[in-house]
Amino acid sequence: MNIQARKLILIEEFLRISDESLITKLESFIKQEKKVSHERSLKPMSLNKFHEMIDRAKHDSDAGRVISHHDLMKKVKTWK
């Protein structure tokens, strides 16, 4: 049985669930598994790369390529 067929069977089973606590548990399980999967895909940053990013940030700050927290928050509100 391929993955698509298995997904359809799972969806059909899910749609038959009437116990809200079971749905909550399934939601929590899926969220946790997605988090774990994402964390497994993360790669540690090298110390050199970290220092490069700090140097670039300092250079940007010295060059005036910054935005204040207040202005950034105003800008973020327009994204919604």
N, C-alpha and C positions, 0 to 999 in steps of 0.2 A: 504494500500500500504506500503510495507516495505522500509527500508532505501535504499537498493540497487536499487530498482526500481525508487525511487525518485531521486537518484544520476544520473541514466541513463537519465531520463527525463531532469534533469537540464543540463547535458552535451550536450544533443541534442539541447536544447534551446540556450545554450552558443555558440555552433558551428554555429548557424544561425545569430548571432549578427554580423553586419557589421559596426556598429558605434564604432570607436576607443575610443571615449571619454567614452562611456558606459563600455567598457572593462576596461579602466583605473579606472573608479569608482568601478567596481566589484573587481578588483585587490586590490585597496586600502581598500575596505570594508573587504575583506578576510584577508589581513595582519593585520588590526586593530583588527578584531575579534580573530585571533590567538594570538595576543599580550595580549588582555584582558583575554582570556582563560588561557594563561600561567601565567599571573599575579595572577589570582584567585587561581591557584594551589600552589603558593608559600606560604611557612609557615615562620613566623618570627623566627629568631634565638633567643634562650634564652641568657641572659646576661652571664650566666655561660659558655655556649658553646662558646660564643664570646671570653671570657677571656681564655678558654682552647686553642682556636686556636691561640691567641696571644702568650701564653706561649710556645706552640709547635713551633711556628715560631721563637721565640727568641732562643729556645733550638737548633733548626736546624741551625740557624745562628751562634750561639756559637760553634757548632760542625763542622762548615764549609760545611754544606750541602746546599749550595747556588750556584746560577749561576748569573753572571753579566748580566746586561741589554744587553750589546753589544753581549755577547755570546748567550743569549737567542734569540735575533733577528736573528743572523746567523742561529741558529738551526731552527727557524720558517720558514725561507726562503726555507729550504730543504723539508718542509712538503707539499709544493704546487705541 
